[in-house]
């Protein structure tokens, strides 16, 4: 039986557009014949006409409702799950609004502004028996799944000792002070916007590849930040994490994860790998931006062994967000509250790392967006 | 006029052999027509026959003296400069022996075991008007000179914001406990033996490229270490340095240097760059091991600009150590006490970084090799 998921889209910006475009792709083209997706409602906080414009622009089928408030959206009985596509400053308030209304939630990354907010959302989801997931779409790419499998099996690159993961965007001219990328009122800066992907690669390789019972948070978190002169947001953040074991689990050794992110340089100019997963027998190199990897290459140290490449296909010309949408649909179908591939606990550990990195470097967002109070008008 | 330098070789191991082989190459093949080198004496601490064997094996011309003690070597009036090729545990004692005897010194890296020892050697050299230099041969490669020039000029890769430099050797099986690589009595471990090259690349790109008056030690030093189970030496060390400016000097921004070193993984498998010097307009990638780079590649971010490659030639089949020997010869000829390309102050700052990294990770060598006392029999 094919299970259909009815989506409500909260916010109408660029990321919402990209997500919905992927939702519209035929799941069969990616061999997903067990699930389908429908957009049943879209909301803009500014006006229903803006939501209607979004529906019209994307030619959404089935006459979805257009709302001018998020409250109306989360109370629509024809919506199963709310996709939250606001800036991360707003995630806690928006996700909580949806959960309190009894709706399942897929919430864009970074999950929240701090770990305290993340924990409250998780508690509410657990109590109310609702699905909740941070929308780290990259984790659901077939490429990511394969890379994690290679690491878990251990044979091809051996024991993983070090991971270098970068997302940097070569915008040396900087951003306008009003840009959400550098606006502290929107929790702007490299860390939450780009660094989450560097951390995703460190965590999905050095942490998530261990059996859940053996996953341990970093034993040390060290970091350094350069601030964007005009606003004080971080523009260049480097994080050194030490994990107490290597993968496959070996607690004689620690492993190092180096997560970097910067506005001013480029993580992968002209085909340079943006991520290197270094094991005792070889390494996996990831090509393309950390958020949308397009190829991996397994490079054995032993020169007699062949270098192996695998390119990621994006069926039906998709951006790659449908794989996470499919995961959400299957979790809902199966009555799961969380995805094993992006579990609550791991989202919280990553938020705790970001909290600590900000603490070490004196990066504080305005009180109302750091607050766990609800509701707070932002 | 051609200036000849008369070398005394202190110790007869692999690195001494490599150095002397390069000394024997005809300087004209590398367009050095202003200087020549002669080996006038060789000493082994164990026996003169071992020194003689070294002379015979390498067919050293001019009948150099063979000594069975370092004391005899440093007192030979036909020697201008002593090349110290012992393990780094012994550098302080050996270099001091030579300086006290009034000889100029070229001392293998790591310079000493700690910064306190380095400072004393520098003080003695200054007082006695003697030349002294840490033998970081890589700095004198035409490739290194070119790379520093590109950074200084700033045009090709813009403002340098981040440098990733690694030397790791893919010896996952580990070393025998008696190996000097892991023997704490010889200050063994990744940091002093391999990490010095990672730090060399960070320093020669982010620090040395500034005018001397603007060079500032790292504003933060953060690090993490994995210990070799059998001996407690470090087998995997990662260092995150923050410098207060970028290069060319811009103190609105900081820069990050990430120096890594490990036994278990490979820094540059199958042609992967081992060093990335990341600027706002592009990056310089260094190929080959960090100690003996063979190629650099300038990768502009702008896809319309060509990628530029330059390969290092090693005239007369040399290993690449003659360029530092030529620098020593020219400094001696010109009456200089230190080389501008590897100044005392920079060797000391790097030793201070290594001291701090060891302090952060509880890595202590035996008291007699950490000692600044002299003489101490090791």
Interface residues (C-beta under 8 A of the other chain):
Chain A: X158 X159 X161 X162 X164 X168 X170 X172 X220 X222 X223 X224 X226 X229 X236 X238 X240 X242 X252 X253 X254 X256 X258 X260 X262 X264 X265 X266 X269 X270 X272 X273 X276 X278 X279 X280 X281 X282 X283 X285 X299 X300 X301 X303 X307
Chain B: X158 X159 X161 X162 X164 X168 X170 X172 X220 X222 X223 X224 X226 X229 X236 X238 X240 X242 X252 X253 X254 X256 X258 X260 X262 X264 X265 X266 X269 X270 X272 X273 X276 X278 X279 X280 X281 X282 X283 X285 X299 X300 X301 X303 X307
